[in-house]
Structures are given as C-alpha cells and as structure tokens.
C-alpha cells in the first residue's frame, strides 16, 4: 500500500475515534492482503505529525496512543465553542493527586501524614470517578489500607505519555506562586520595637513609672492650688482700706468724731468749757 493512501486511512481513523489509538489498534484496520506492517504505520504517523506544523491541530502521542488535538496556542478561542466553564479543582484535590502521582503506590494515611490534614472522601471519590486514580493493591499492615496509583486516563488528561514526563520536584519547588509574589517596589522601612526578654518585669516597671507620673502630677496640682490661695489672700489684703486697722491715725473716728443728735441741734455746745470734760460714753448714749 502506498504511503499516501496509508496516511489518509490513519488520519481518518484517528479523527473518527473518540479515544487515542495505538499502533497495534491501527494495525487491526488492515488485513494480510494490504501488506501493511507496524513500521509503515509508524512512518505514516511521523509524516502526519510533520504535516501538522503551522496548523491549528497537532498529532500527539499520549499514554493511550495517538490522537489529534487542538494546539495550546489556539485553545482560548476554541474553548468559546462550549458554554460550560472548565472545571476548577481545589488545592486540596490537586495536592492529593500530586502526592499519588509522585509517590505511588501510596495509602490514604500516608497522604494525610504528609499534608498534615485529613483527606476528604469526596476528593478520593472525585478522582476515582474521573478515572485518574485506582486501587493497585493493599498495604500489608493492620487495617490493610488501599494503595492508590494513577491511570492512563490521568496521563491522557494532562497530555502525558508516561510518568517520566512529569516535571521534577525541584522545578516545582522553584515555581513562583502568584499568591506569594512580592511587589517590585520595597515597602518603606518601619521601626519595630524589640521584643522584651522578660515581659513581666517590663510590665511591672511600666506600672511603677505610671504611678510615679501620677504622684508627680498630684504634687504639682497641690502646689498650684497653694499658690493660687496665697495670691488670693494677697489681693484681698491690698484691696482692704487702711483705716480698717485698729489704732490707725487715719481712722475717721479720730479725725472726725461722730456728732450726736443734741450736738446737731445745739452747735454752741461744742464751745462750752465743760464739754471736753464729759465722758465719751455720754455722746454714744
């Protein structure tokens, strides 16, 4: 059979199949009279892969065989053909799947020990329903926990031919997490108080300092009150008249003795000779 005819048959078979096809499965399409062997099929597949260069599709070999698929460069536009949004998987599911892929066979308790949290049964169920993992055996320990491993569907979904194509763990550790990305500009420096070695001693010293501060404020308030009181007394003394003091020469009773009613009625009495000898009590009477 001519190579061009063989290429056309293989191309049509891959496009019509819903699953990837291996070389053995493609060989079953031919009978003995066609005189087609595996080497010819392999050459036809290689030629078809080269012809896909520069096109929107590519011939890709995965774990289950060969298949035509959309190139990654044009996938954003082709994905608009479907109204359903692509599935988004939780971080817990992806971490569990990664542990199974890199450390298979592995048991559920071992996964929980590595992650530090309990593995949800829904996560295991989801991966089993998608045929990404399967039970490959049981650990010979008390309880007989199941051993999980990946499947060919897992490799096909992630566009892998074998587990050897998984990225090394060293590269995964070096991957930058968008959530842990640092800003390009550094943050301004901040003065941070050093942590104390003995917090209780510092707290006691701070309380003592506050008590001393309160005492100082109390004494200052008392001194200010005494000063205000002294100033008020001085002002009162300055405002009082001098003749209020007993024995003062400027007292009105000394310069201008108060006249009685009789003296007012008889002014001549002031010049009587015996007026000076009268008792001052009589005037007050």
KEKE-3310 file (N, C-alpha, C; in steps of 0.2 Angstrom, whole numbers, plus 5000, padded with zeros to 4 digits):
npx = (5004:5002:5011:5004:4991:4990:4992:4981:4971:4975:4974:4960:4955:4960:4953:4940:4939:4935:4944:4961:4972:4982:4997:4996:4982:4979:4984:4976:4966:4969:4971:4979:4981:4983:4996:5002:5013:5019:5030:5028:5016:5020:5029:5020:5013:5022:5025:5012:5012:5022:5016:5007:5013:5012:4999:4982:4979:4987:4996:4997:5006:5000:4998:4988:4989:4989:4983:4973:4973:4968:4979:4989:4990:4979:4969:4962:4952:4945:4939:4928:4918:4910:4898:4899:4909:4926:4931:4936:4948:4950:4963:4967:4963:4971:4984:4983:4982:4994:5003:4999:5003:5017:5022:5017:5015:5003:4996:4981:4982:4996:4996:4988:4997:5008:5002:4997:4983:4966:4961:4948:4934:4927:4936:4944:4934:4930:4942:4942:4930:4933:4942:4956:4964:4967:4964:4978:4982:4985:4991:5002:4999:4991:4974:4975:4976:4971:4981:4985:4986:4990:4981:4980:4971:4973:4986:4982:4973:4981:4990:5001:5013:5020:5024:5037:5037:5033:5036:5051:5053:5061:5060:5046:5047:5054:5045:5035:5024:5009:5001:5011:5019:5030:5030:5036:5042:5050:5044:5041:5053:5051:5050:5052:5048:5059:5057:5054:5064:5060:5044:5036:5043:5045:5032:5029:5039:5034:5021:5025:5032:5021:5014:5023:5022:5009:5009:5018:5011:5000:5006:5011:4999:4994:5003:5001:4988:4990:4998:4989:4979:4987:4990:4977:4974:4984:4979:4967:4971:4977:4967:4959:4954:4965:4961:4954:4961:4964:4969:4974:4980:4973:4960:4942:4935:4944:4948:4937:4925:4910:4895:4882:4864:4860:4871:4870:4858:4861:4873:4882:4886:4898:4908:4907:4914:4914:4913:4923:4926:4917:4911:4915:4906:4894:4891:4890:4878)
npy = (4994:5011:5025:5037:5034:5026:5035:5043:5034:5032:5044:5047:5037:5041:5053:5049:5041:5041:5040:5039:5030:5016:5010:4996:4995:5002:4994:4984:4988:4984:4971:4955:4955:4968:4971:4979:4984:4986:4995:5003:5009:5017:5026:5032:5039:5047:5056:5062:5069:5079:5086:5093:5104:5121:5122:5122:5111:5096:5081:5071:5060:5051:5043:5033:5031:5038:5054:5067:5084:5100:5114:5122:5135:5140:5137:5146:5152:5142:5136:5144:5139:5130:5132:5128:5131:5128:5115:5118:5114:5111:5116:5106:5094:5094:5094:5081:5073:5075:5070:5056:5054:5056:5048:5036:5018:5024:5026:5031:5036:5039:5050:5059:5060:5067:5079:5084:5085:5079:5069:5072:5061:5064:5069:5059:5051:5059:5059:5045:5044:5051:5043:5045:5040:5024:5009:5000:4990:4983:4988:4979:4979:4982:4984:4985:4996:5004:5005:5018:5023:5031:5032:5027:5036:5048:5052:5054:5065:5075:5077:5068:5056:5046:5043:5048:5060:5069:5085:5087:5087:5097:5107:5111:5116:5127:5135:5150:5156:5164:5170:5172:5182:5195:5213:5224:5236:5240:5240:5254:5257:5252:5256:5245:5239:5231:5215:5211:5202:5198:5200:5201:5208:5220:5225:5227:5237:5247:5250:5255:5266:5273:5275:5284:5295:5299:5303:5313:5322:5325:5331:5342:5348:5351:5360:5371:5374:5379:5390:5398:5401:5408:5420:5425:5429:5439:5448:5451:5458:5469:5476:5480:5494:5506:5512:5502:5496:5493:5507:5515:5530:5537:5534:5537:5540:5546:5558:5564:5565:5557:5566:5569:5568:5579:5588:5591:5598:5609:5619:5627:5620:5615:5623:5625:5626:5615:5604:5597:5589:5580:5563:5552:5542:5547:5554:5543:5538)
npz = (5000:4996:5003:5004:5003:5015:5024:5023:5028:5041:5046:5045:5053:5066:5068:5068:5079:5096:5106:5110:5099:5097:5089:5087:5087:5076:5067:5066:5058:5045:5033:5029:5015:5012:5016:5026:5038:5055:5055:5044:5048:5058:5052:5044:5054:5059:5048:5046:5058:5056:5045:5052:5056:5059:5059:5066:5073:5080:5080:5093:5104:5117:5133:5130:5117:5100:5095:5088:5092:5098:5096:5109:5108:5101:5109:5118:5110:5104:5115:5117:5110:5118:5131:5144:5158:5161:5172:5189:5200:5217:5229:5238:5232:5221:5227:5234:5222:5216:5226:5225:5211:5212:5222:5221:5223:5236:5252:5259:5273:5273:5264:5272:5282:5276:5271:5283:5286:5286:5273:5262:5259:5248:5239:5235:5230:5219:5211:5208:5200:5189:5184:5186:5196:5204:5214:5217:5225:5242:5257:5268:5282:5298:5297:5283:5272:5257:5242:5232:5214:5199:5183:5165:5160:5168:5163:5150:5151:5156:5146:5144:5140:5148:5165:5167:5161:5169:5178:5187:5204:5210:5200:5203:5215:5213:5206:5204:5215:5212:5222:5232:5227:5227:5229:5217:5221:5236:5252:5263:5276:5293:5310:5322:5338:5349:5355:5372:5384:5396:5399:5410:5420:5413:5412:5425:5428:5420:5426:5438:5433:5428:5440:5448:5439:5441:5454:5454:5446:5455:5466:5459:5456:5469:5473:5464:5468:5481:5478:5471:5481:5490:5483:5481:5494:5496:5487:5492:5504:5499:5493:5504:5515:5523:5535:5542:5550:5567:5579:5569:5562:5553:5555:5553:5565:5573:5567:5563:5574:5577:5578:5590:5592:5600:5599:5586:5586:5595:5591:5598:5609:5607:5610:5624:5640:5648:5640:5635:5646:5648:5649:5636:5634:5636:5624:5615:5621)
capx = (5000:5006:5011:4999:4985:4990:4992:4974:4967:4976:4971:4953:4954:4961:4948:4934:4939:4934:4949:4968:4973:4989:5000:4993:4975:4978:4986:4970:4962:4971:4971:4985:4982:4985:5003:5004:5016:5020:5035:5024:5011:5024:5032:5014:5011:5028:5023:5006:5014:5026:5012:5003:5017:5009:4991:4979:4979:4993:4996:5000:5006:4999:4998:4984:4990:4990:4976:4973:4970:4969:4985:4988:4990:4973:4964:4957:4947:4941:4935:4922:4913:4907:4896:4901:4915:4931:4931:4941:4949:4953:4970:4967:4962:4977:4989:4982:4983:5001:5006:4998:5007:5024:5024:5013:5008:5003:4990:4977:4985:5002:4994:4987:5003:5012:4999:4995:4976:4963:4959:4941:4932:4924:4942:4946:4928:4930:4947:4941:4925:4936:4947:4963:4967:4963:4967:4983:4984:4984:4997:5002:4999:4985:4969:4975:4974:4972:4986:4982:4990:4987:4979:4981:4967:4976:4991:4979:4970:4987:4994:5007:5014:5022:5026:5043:5037:5031:5041:5055:5051:5065:5057:5040:5048:5056:5039:5033:5017:5006:4999:5016:5023:5032:5030:5043:5045:5051:5040:5045:5056:5047:5054:5049:5050:5062:5053:5057:5066:5056:5039:5033:5047:5044:5026:5030:5042:5029:5016:5029:5033:5014:5012:5027:5020:5003:5011:5021:5005:4996:5010:5011:4992:4993:5007:4997:4982:4993:5000:4983:4977:4991:4989:4970:4975:4987:4975:4962:4974:4979:4961:4955:4956:4970:4958:4951:4966:4964:4974:4977:4979:4968:4953:4938:4933:4949:4949:4930:4921:4903:4891:4876:4858:4860:4876:4867:4853:4864:4880:4886:4888:4905:4912:4907:4921:4914:4911:4929:4927:4912:4913:4914:4900:4888:4890:4887:4871)
capy = (5000:5017:5029:5042:5031:5024:5041:5045:5030:5033:5051:5047:5033:5045:5058:5046:5038:5045:5038:5038:5024:5014:5007:4989:4996:5005:4989:4979:4990:4981:4963:4952:4957:4975:4971:4984:4982:4992:5000:5008:5013:5022:5031:5037:5043:5053:5060:5066:5074:5084:5090:5097:5110:5128:5121:5123:5105:5093:5074:5070:5054:5051:5036:5028:5031:5044:5057:5074:5088:5107:5116:5126:5142:5142:5134:5151:5154:5136:5135:5148:5135:5127:5136:5126:5133:5122:5113:5121:5110:5114:5115:5100:5089:5094:5091:5074:5070:5076:5065:5050:5054:5056:5043:5030:5017:5027:5025:5037:5038:5042:5056:5063:5062:5072:5085:5086:5086:5073:5069:5071:5056:5067:5070:5052:5049:5063:5056:5039:5044:5053:5038:5047:5035:5017:5005:4995:4984:4984:4988:4973:4982:4981:4988:4984:5001:5003:5008:5021:5024:5034:5028:5030:5042:5053:5054:5057:5071:5080:5077:5065:5049:5042:5047:5051:5067:5074:5089:5086:5090:5103:5113:5113:5120:5134:5139:5155:5156:5171:5172:5174:5186:5201:5219:5226:5242:5238:5243:5258:5254:5253:5255:5240:5239:5225:5211:5210:5195:5197:5204:5203:5213:5226:5227:5230:5244:5252:5252:5259:5273:5277:5278:5290:5300:5301:5306:5320:5327:5326:5336:5349:5351:5354:5367:5376:5376:5383:5397:5402:5403:5414:5425:5427:5432:5445:5453:5454:5462:5475:5479:5482:5501:5506:5514:5497:5493:5497:5511:5519:5538:5539:5532:5543:5542:5551:5565:5567:5562:5557:5571:5566:5572:5585:5592:5594:5603:5615:5619:5630:5616:5612:5628:5625:5624:5609:5599:5592:5585:5575:5556:5550:5537:5551:5555:5537:5537)
capz = (5000:4995:5009:5004:5005:5022:5029:5023:5032:5048:5048:5046:5059:5072:5068:5069:5085:5102:5111:5106:5096:5097:5083:5087:5086:5069:5063:5066:5052:5039:5033:5026:5008:5012:5016:5030:5045:5060:5053:5039:5051:5062:5047:5042:5059:5059:5042:5048:5063:5052:5041:5056:5058:5057:5058:5072:5077:5081:5081:5099:5107:5124:5136:5127:5110:5096:5094:5085:5097:5097:5099:5115:5106:5099:5113:5121:5105:5103:5121:5117:5107:5124:5136:5151:5160:5163:5179:5193:5206:5224:5230:5242:5227:5217:5231:5234:5216:5215:5230:5222:5205:5213:5227:5220:5227:5242:5255:5262:5279:5271:5261:5277:5286:5273:5271:5289:5287:5284:5266:5262:5255:5241:5234:5233:5225:5213:5206:5205:5195:5183:5182:5187:5201:5205:5219:5214:5230:5249:5262:5272:5289:5301:5293:5276:5269:5250:5239:5226:5209:5193:5177:5158:5159:5171:5158:5144:5153:5157:5140:5145:5138:5154:5172:5166:5158:5175:5180:5193:5210:5210:5196:5206:5221:5211:5203:5208:5217:5211:5228:5236:5223:5231:5225:5214:5225:5243:5257:5267:5282:5299:5316:5326:5345:5350:5360:5378:5386:5402:5398:5416:5423:5409:5414:5432:5428:5417:5431:5443:5430:5428:5447:5449:5435:5444:5460:5452:5444:5461:5469:5455:5456:5475:5474:5461:5472:5487:5475:5470:5488:5493:5478:5483:5501:5495:5483:5497:5509:5496:5492:5510:5516:5529:5541:5545:5555:5574:5581:5564:5563:5548:5556:5553:5571:5576:5564:5563:5579:5576:5582:5592:5590:5604:5596:5580:5587:5598:5589:5603:5614:5605:5613:5631:5643:5652:5635:5634:5652:5648:5647:5629:5634:5635:5617:5612:5623)
cpx = (5004:5006:5006:4992:4984:4990:4984:4970:4968:4973:4964:4951:4955:4956:4941:4934:4938:4939:4956:4969:4981:4991:4996:4985:4974:4980:4980:4965:4963:4972:4978:4986:4984:4993:5005:5007:5016:5025:5032:5019:5015:5027:5026:5012:5016:5027:5017:5008:5018:5021:5008:5007:5013:5002:4988:4978:4986:4992:5000:5000:5005:5000:4994:4985:4991:4983:4978:4970:4972:4976:4984:4987:4983:4967:4959:4951:4942:4937:4929:4916:4908:4905:4898:4908:4920:4931:4937:4942:4952:4960:4971:4967:4969:4983:4989:4984:4991:5005:5005:5003:5014:5026:5020:5017:5009:4996:4987:4980:4992:5001:4992:4992:5007:5009:4997:4988:4973:4961:4952:4939:4929:4930:4943:4940:4929:4936:4946:4935:4928:4942:4954:4967:4963:4967:4971:4985:4982:4990:4996:5003:4992:4980:4969:4973:4976:4978:4984:4988:4987:4985:4981:4977:4970:4982:4988:4976:4976:4992:5001:5007:5016:5023:5032:5043:5034:5037:5045:5052:5055:5062:5050:5041:5050:5051:5037:5026:5014:5004:5004:5021:5024:5031:5036:5046:5045:5046:5044:5047:5051:5051:5050:5052:5053:5058:5057:5059:5062:5050:5036:5036:5046:5037:5026:5033:5038:5024:5019:5030:5026:5012:5016:5025:5014:5004:5014:5016:5001:5000:5010:5004:4991:4997:5004:4991:4984:4995:4994:4980:4981:4990:4982:4971:4978:4983:4969:4964:4975:4972:4957:4958:4961:4966:4954:4955:4965:4970:4977:4975:4974:4961:4948:4935:4938:4949:4942:4926:4914:4899:4885:4870:4858:4865:4873:4862:4856:4871:4884:4888:4895:4910:4912:4913:4920:4913:4917:4930:4922:4914:4911:4908:4894:4886:4887:4880:4867)
cpy = (5006:5021:5034:5039:5028:5030:5044:5041:5031:5039:5051:5043:5037:5050:5055:5043:5043:5044:5038:5031:5022:5011:5000:4990:4998:4999:4984:4982:4987:4973:4961:4955:4964:4976:4977:4982:4988:4997:5005:5012:5019:5027:5035:5041:5049:5058:5065:5071:5080:5088:5094:5104:5116:5127:5122:5117:5101:5085:5073:5063:5054:5044:5031:5027:5038:5047:5064:5078:5095:5109:5121:5133:5145:5140:5140:5153:5148:5134:5139:5144:5131:5132:5134:5128:5127:5121:5116:5117:5113:5112:5108:5094:5089:5092:5084:5070:5070:5071:5058:5049:5053:5051:5037:5023:5020:5026:5031:5040:5041:5049:5061:5065:5067:5079:5088:5087:5080:5074:5067:5065:5058:5068:5064:5050:5052:5060:5049:5039:5047:5049:5040:5043:5029:5014:4999:4989:4987:4984:4982:4975:4981:4986:4987:4990:5001:5007:5011:5023:5028:5029:5031:5036:5048:5056:5057:5064:5077:5080:5074:5058:5044:5047:5050:5058:5072:5078:5087:5090:5097:5109:5115:5117:5127:5138:5144:5155:5163:5174:5175:5178:5193:5207:5221:5232:5239:5242:5248:5255:5256:5252:5250:5239:5232:5221:5210:5203:5193:5202:5206:5208:5220:5229:5230:5237:5249:5254:5256:5266:5277:5279:5284:5296:5303:5305:5313:5325:5329:5332:5343:5352:5354:5360:5372:5379:5381:5390:5401:5405:5409:5420:5429:5431:5439:5450:5456:5459:5469:5479:5482:5489:5501:5508:5508:5494:5497:5501:5515:5526:5540:5537:5538:5545:5546:5557:5568:5563:5563:5562:5567:5570:5579:5590:5595:5599:5609:5615:5623:5626:5614:5617:5629:5623:5617:5603:5594:5587:5580:5568:5555:5545:5541:5552:5549:5536:5542)
cpz = (5000:5002:5010:5006:5012:5026:5029:5028:5039:5050:5049:5052:5065:5073:5070:5076:5091:5107:5107:5104:5096:5090:5082:5085:5078:5065:5062:5060:5045:5039:5030:5019:5007:5013:5020:5037:5049:5058:5048:5043:5055:5058:5045:5047:5060:5054:5044:5054:5060:5048:5045:5058:5055:5057:5066:5076:5076:5082:5087:5101:5114:5127:5132:5120:5106:5095:5091:5091:5095:5100:5105:5113:5104:5103:5116:5116:5104:5109:5121:5114:5112:5129:5143:5152:5162:5170:5183:5199:5212:5225:5234:5237:5223:5221:5232:5228:5215:5219:5227:5216:5207:5217:5227:5220:5234:5245:5258:5268:5278:5268:5267:5282:5283:5273:5278:5291:5284:5277:5266:5257:5248:5236:5231:5228:5219:5208:5204:5200:5189:5181:5182:5191:5202:5211:5216:5219:5237:5253:5267:5279:5292:5298:5286:5272:5261:5247:5232:5221:5203:5187:5171:5157:5162:5166:5152:5145:5153:5151:5141:5142:5143:5160:5171:5164:5163:5176:5186:5199:5212:5206:5200:5212:5219:5207:5207:5209:5216:5217:5233:5233:5227:5226:5222:5218:5232:5247:5261:5274:5288:5305:5321:5333:5346:5356:5366:5380:5392:5402:5405:5420:5419:5411:5421:5432:5425:5422:5436:5440:5430:5435:5449:5445:5438:5450:5459:5450:5450:5464:5466:5456:5463:5476:5470:5464:5478:5484:5474:5476:5491:5489:5480:5489:5500:5492:5488:5502:5506:5495:5498:5512:5523:5535:5544:5550:5562:5575:5575:5564:5558:5549:5556:5560:5575:5573:5564:5567:5576:5580:5584:5590:5593:5601:5590:5581:5591:5596:5594:5608:5613:5608:5621:5634:5646:5647:5634:5640:5652:5646:5640:5628:5633:5628:5613:5614:5619)
residu = (UNK:UNK:UNK:UNK:UNK:UNK:UNK:UNK:UNK:UNK:UNK:UNK:UNK:UNK:UNK:UNK:UNK:UNK:UNK:UNK:UNK:UNK:UNK:UNK:UNK:UNK:UNK:UNK:UNK:UNK:UNK:UNK:UNK:UNK:UNK:UNK:UNK:UNK:UNK:UNK:UNK:UNK:UNK:UNK:UNK:UNK:UNK:UNK:UNK:UNK:UNK:UNK:UNK:UNK:UNK:UNK:UNK:UNK:UNK:UNK:UNK:UNK:UNK:UNK:UNK:UNK:UNK:UNK:UNK:UNK:UNK:UNK:UNK:UNK:UNK:UNK:UNK:UNK:UNK:UNK:UNK:UNK:UNK:UNK:UNK:UNK:UNK:UNK:UNK:UNK:UNK:UNK:UNK:UNK:UNK:UNK:UNK:UNK:UNK:UNK:UNK:UNK:UNK:UNK:UNK:UNK:UNK:UNK:UNK:UNK:UNK:UNK:UNK:UNK:UNK:UNK:UNK:UNK:UNK:UNK:UNK:UNK:UNK:UNK:UNK:UNK:UNK:UNK:UNK:UNK:UNK:UNK:UNK:UNK:UNK:UNK:UNK:UNK:UNK:UNK:UNK:UNK:UNK:UNK:UNK:UNK:UNK:UNK:UNK:UNK:UNK:UNK:UNK:UNK:UNK:UNK:UNK:UNK:UNK:UNK:UNK:UNK:UNK:UNK:UNK:UNK:UNK:UNK:UNK:UNK:UNK:UNK:UNK:UNK:UNK:UNK:UNK:UNK:UNK:UNK:UNK:UNK:UNK:UNK:UNK:UNK:UNK:UNK:UNK:UNK:UNK:UNK:UNK:UNK:UNK:UNK:UNK:UNK:UNK:UNK:UNK:UNK:UNK:UNK:UNK:UNK:UNK:UNK:UNK:UNK:UNK:UNK:UNK:UNK:UNK:UNK:UNK:UNK:UNK:UNK:UNK:UNK:UNK:UNK:UNK:UNK:UNK:UNK:UNK:UNK:UNK:UNK:UNK:UNK:UNK:UNK:UNK:UNK:UNK:UNK:UNK:UNK:UNK:UNK:UNK:UNK:UNK:UNK:UNK:UNK:UNK:UNK:UNK:UNK:UNK:UNK:UNK:UNK:UNK:UNK:UNK:UNK:UNK:UNK:UNK:UNK:UNK:UNK:UNK:UNK:UNK:UNK:UNK:UNK:UNK:UNK:UNK:UNK:UNK:UNK:UNK:UNK:UNK:UNK:UNK)
# end
